[in-house]
Amino acid sequence: MRMRVLLSVAAAAFIASLAAACTTTPPVPAPAAPAAELHLDATIKDLMLGVIDTNADVVWNAVSFIHGIEGIVETRPKNDEEWATTRVAAVALMEASNLLKMHPRKVAQAHEKSVVPGVELEPAEMEANIAKDPAAWNRHAEDLYAAVRNVLGAIDAKDVNKVFELGATIEHACEGCHKAYWYPNEVIPEIDFSKLPPVGQAAPAPAK
């Protein structure tokens, strides 16, 4: 009899614990952090001149092979410090692609105009094209990110040849964006090579 009583008490306690578990109020999740406020005072032109062009030049100039009279003149990082400088520039350039995707960012200041009207679009025209299809603009920024990320890997490996080779992909990504948004009307004239003087012969003097 005592065993049955003990079992009954245990069963009742178990049922009570289940009931308590079922009626326990679930914990209230913590409120989500408010979205950070973004300050987009710098224009796309500011980013191009102050961040992208500056750091791209550091990466491109870190490794070069120039054919001269005395043969090939090679430029390359000579020590860990120079490799680190190149890496810092690549990281800044890579992160600049994320800055380009922060919308809506002005293309230029209100007083700034095209340098070559008719060939270059005006800032307002560029902004309209970006706003019309921001996904296309973001893809160009992603192309830049991907290109620099690969160069960064070559920098970390201190692979001079790969840094030189992949540097061209950065230029390709930049030019693809420029051609779409900056100077879509640019026409590069074709060269008639048949009219060039033979090798070793001086070109005729221009007519006065």
C-alpha positions in Angstrom: 0.0 0.0 0.0 2.8 2.4 0.9 4.5 1.7 -2.4 1.3 2.6 -4.3 1.0 5.9 -2.3 4.6 6.8 -3.1 4.1 6.0 -6.8 0.9 8.1 -6.8 2.7 11.0 -5.2 5.6 10.7 -7.7 3.1 10.6 -10.6 1.3 13.6 -9.3 4.5 15.5 -9.0 5.5 14.6 -12.5 2.2 15.7 -13.9 2.4 19.0 -12.0 5.8 19.7 -13.4 4.6 19.1 -16.9 1.7 21.4 -16.3 4.0 24.1 -15.0 6.3 23.7 -18.0 3.3 24.1 -20.4 2.1 27.2 -18.6 5.5 28.9 -18.3 5.6 32.1 -20.3 8.3 31.9 -23.0 11.1 34.4 -22.6 10.6 37.7 -24.4 13.3 38.1 -27.1 15.5 41.2 -26.7 14.5 44.1 -29.0 16.5 44.3 -32.2 19.1 47.0 -32.3 18.0 50.0 -34.3 19.5 50.3 -37.7 22.7 52.4 -37.7 22.4 55.8 -39.3 24.4 56.2 -42.4 26.0 59.5 -43.4 26.4 59.8 -47.1 28.0 63.3 -47.4 30.9 62.1 -49.5 30.0 61.9 -53.2 30.9 59.1 -55.6 33.4 61.5 -57.1 34.9 62.0 -53.7 35.3 58.2 -53.2 36.8 57.9 -56.7 39.4 60.6 -56.2 40.1 60.1 -52.5 39.9 56.3 -52.0 39.5 54.3 -55.2 42.0 56.0 -57.6 44.5 56.6 -54.9 44.6 53.0 -53.6 44.3 51.4 -57.0 47.4 53.3 -58.1 49.3 51.9 -55.1 48.3 48.3 -56.0 49.1 48.8 -59.7 52.4 50.5 -59.1 53.6 47.9 -56.6 54.5 45.5 -59.4 55.5 46.5 -62.9 57.6 45.3 -65.8 58.8 48.0 -68.2 60.7 47.2 -71.3 63.4 49.8 -71.8 66.7 50.3 -73.7 68.6 48.4 -71.0 66.0 45.5 -70.9 63.2 44.9 -68.5 63.0 47.1 -65.5 61.1 45.4 -62.7 59.3 47.0 -59.8 58.2 44.9 -56.9 57.8 45.1 -53.1 61.2 44.5 -51.6 60.4 43.8 -48.0 57.5 43.0 -45.6 56.8 46.7 -45.1 56.3 47.4 -48.8 54.1 44.3 -49.0 52.1 45.6 -46.0 51.6 49.0 -47.7 50.3 47.3 -50.8 48.0 45.2 -48.7 46.5 48.2 -46.9 45.8 49.8 -50.2 44.1 46.7 -51.5 41.9 46.4 -48.4 40.9 50.1 -48.7 40.0 49.6 -52.3 38.0 46.4 -51.6 36.0 48.1 -48.9 35.4 51.1 -51.1 33.1 48.9 -53.2 30.8 48.5 -50.2 30.7 52.3 -49.9 29.6 52.6 -53.5 26.6 50.4 -52.7 25.2 52.8 -50.0 22.2 54.5 -51.6 21.3 57.2 -52.3 24.7 58.7 -52.6 25.2 61.8 -54.8 27.5 61.5 -57.8 29.0 64.9 -57.3 28.5 68.3 -55.7 25.8 70.5 -57.1 28.4 72.9 -58.7 30.4 70.1 -60.4 29.8 69.5 -64.1 31.1 67.2 -66.8 34.6 68.0 -68.1 33.8 66.7 -71.6 30.1 67.5 -72.3 28.6 65.2 -74.9 31.0 62.4 -74.1 30.7 62.3 -70.3 27.3 62.3 -68.7 26.4 65.0 -66.3 26.2 64.0 -62.6 22.4 64.3 -62.6 22.2 61.9 -65.6 24.5 59.4 -63.8 22.4 59.6 -60.7 19.2 58.9 -62.7 20.8 55.9 -64.3 21.9 54.5 -60.9 18.4 55.1 -59.4 16.7 53.5 -62.3 18.5 50.2 -61.8 20.5 50.1 -58.5 21.0 46.4 -58.8 23.0 46.9 -62.0 25.2 49.5 -60.2 25.7 47.1 -57.3 26.9 44.4 -59.7 29.6 46.7 -60.9 30.6 47.4 -57.3 30.7 43.6 -56.7 32.9 43.1 -59.8 35.4 45.5 -58.2 35.2 43.7 -54.9 35.8 40.3 -56.5 38.7 41.6 -58.5 40.5 43.2 -55.5 39.8 40.2 -53.3 41.7 38.0 -55.7 44.6 40.5 -55.8 44.6 40.6 -52.0 45.1 36.8 -52.0 48.1 37.2 -54.3 49.5 39.9 -52.1 49.2 37.7 -49.0 51.0 35.0 -51.0 53.6 37.5 -52.1 53.1 36.3 -55.6 54.5 39.1 -57.8 53.4 37.6 -61.1 49.9 37.0 -59.9 49.6 40.5 -58.5 50.7 41.9 -61.8 48.4 39.6 -63.8 45.3 40.2 -61.6 45.8 43.9 -61.5 44.3 44.0 -65.0 41.1 42.6 -63.6 40.7 45.7 -61.3 41.1 48.0 -64.3 38.6 45.9 -66.3 36.0 46.2 -63.5 36.6 50.0 -63.2 36.4 50.5 -66.9 33.2 48.5 -67.2 31.5 50.8 -64.7 32.9 53.9 -66.2 31.8 52.9 -69.7 28.2 52.3 -68.4 27.8 55.4 -66.2 30.5 58.0 -66.9 31.3 58.1 -70.6 29.0 55.8 -72.5 29.2 58.1 -75.5 32.9 57.8 -75.9 34.0 56.6 -79.3 37.6 55.3 -79.7 38.7 56.0 -83.3 40.1 53.0 -85.2 43.7 53.2 -86.4 44.6 52.5 -90.0 47.9 50.7 -89.5 48.5 50.6 -93.2 49.2 54.4 -93.1 51.8 54.2 -90.4 55.4 54.5 -91.5 57.5 51.3 -91.6 59.4 50.3 -88.5 62.6 52.4 -88.2 61.3 55.1 -90.4 60.4 58.5 -88.9 56.8 59.7 -89.1 56.3 62.6 -91.5 56.2 66.0 -89.9 52.7 67.4 -89.6 51.6 70.0 -92.2 51.8 73.6 -91.1 
